């Protein structure tokens, strides 16, 4: 029995000495990763635009227009800002300056409600305006004081307002890698 016990102990000792020689032979160990924390931040989105409106009411015809939209989108995605635009009458009245409008806009990035005031050069009247803007489409109406209503539908180059900026951050002891994950720092 002592021979078999000695042989068994010798086999176990040989195996114990051989195991460390094979440790780590499976390739490099990938350090643990976790998802980063995403923090949204407000952003300003200013855009020049152009378009064409079809008008009905005080004047029926087409008006080309150019303008600028200055919008601020909050971290929660709500948007507000201003639009300033001026039109050029193409049909329905003598060609020339049409309406100049200054509008407040608000609601969200995708669609905005608009309210404002302006002046109609073609009708020589001050106006109150209300409408809406969706990506590449606008609609609304003007009340021209002493003249009546001017309703418009149109298309323009304005897409939705860009979303909030996002910052990625990792907890202490992790570093943001080029894949967008937080990788555990090397342990000294």
N, C-alpha and C positions, 0 to 999 in steps of 0.2 A: 504494500500500500504506500509505502514511503516513496517508491520509485514513481508511481503514478502521481502522487501528490507533488513531488519535485518537478515532474515533467509539466504538470498543470501550472504550477507557480512560475516556471521558466517561460511558458507560453504567454501567460498573462503579463509578465515583465517585458517580454519582447514586443507585445502588442502595445503596451503603455508607452514604450520608448518610440515606437514607429508612428503613433498617431500625431504627435506634434509636427513631424516632418511633412504631413499632408495638410495641415491647417492653412487656410487662406488660398489653397490651390484652385478654388472655384472662380477666381477673377476678382476685380476690384469691388469693394463694398460700396454701394450707393448710399450717401448720407441721407437721413430722413428729411422729408420735405413736408411743408404744410401750406395751405392757401393763405395768401396775403390778406390784410385788411384793406378794403376798398373804401376810400373817403371821397365823396363828391364835393366839388367846389363850384361856386357861381362862375359864370362866364358871360362876356359881352360878345354879341354877334351882330356886326354891322354889315349891311349889304346894299349895294346899288342895284336897282332893278328897272325893268322896262316892261310895258305891256300895252294891251289894247282893250278898251271897254266898249260895249254896245249900250247906248243910252236910249231910254224911253221916257216920255213925259214932256217936260218943257222943250226938250230938243230930242229928236229921234235920229240917231246916226252913230258914227264911230268916233272915238277919241283915242289917240295914242298918248301915252304918258310915260314919264320917267320919275324916279324918286329914290329915296334912301330910307332904309329901315334900320334903326338903332334899337336893339333889343337886349335885355339882360335876362338870363335864365338863372334861376336860383338852384341851389343844390338839390332841392326836391323836384325840379323839373318845371315848376311854374315860371311863366315868362311875362314880362311887361316891357314897354318901351314906347317909342314914337315912330311915326312914319310921316314924311313930308314928300309931297308929289305935286307935279304940275302937268297938265294935259294940253294937247294941241288938237283942236277940232279938225277932223278929216271929212266929215259929212254931216248933214242935218242943219247946218248953219254956215255962214261964211268961214272959210279956213282961217285959223288964227288961234291965239291962246284960249284955252278952255278954262278948266277949274284948277285952282291951286288949293290944296288941302293940307292941314296939319292935324294928325290924328294920334290919340293915345291908343295903345293896343295892350291887351292883356288876355289871360286865361292860361294857355299851355303852349308847348313847343309846336304841336301839330296844327292847331287852329287858333286863331286869335279873333276876339271881338274888337271892333274899332269904333271910336267915337271922337268927333272933332269939329272943326270949323274951317272956313276958308272963304274964297271969293271966286265968283264966276266972271271971268273977263268977257265971255261971249254974251252973257245975259246981264252983265253989269249989276250984279247983286251979291250981297253977302250970303253965305250958306251955312247950314248946320248939316253935318254928315254922320251917318252910322252905317256900319257894315261888318263884314267878316272876311277873313283871309284864310284859305286852306292852301296846301302846297299847289302852286301854279294856277290857282283860281281865286277870284275875288268877286264879291257881290255886295251891293249896298244901295243906299239912297241918299240924296241930298234934298234938303228943303231950302229952296232959294227964296229968300224973303221978298215978298211982293210979286213973285213970279209963279211959284208952285213947286211941284216935285220933279226930280230927275232921278230915275232909277237906273242902275247900271249892273251889268254882268260882264265879266272879262277874264282874260288870262294874262299871266305875267311870269316873270322869271324867278319869283320868290319860292324857294322850297321851305320846308319846315325850319324852325330855328334850331341851331346845333345844341346838343345836350350839354349838361354840366361836365366840367373837366373832372377827371378822376385821378387820385393819387393812390398808389399801392405802397403799403408799408408792412414791415415784418417785426415781430417781437424781438426783444433783446436776445442775442445769442443766435440769431438767424440773419441771413443775407439774401436779398432778392436776386435770383439768378436770371439768366437770359430767357428762360422759358416762362417767367412770370410767377414762379413759385418761390417760397421762402425755404432756403436750404440751411441746415444746421451748420454752424461754424465749426471749424476744426478744433478739436480739443487738444491743448498743448501737452 
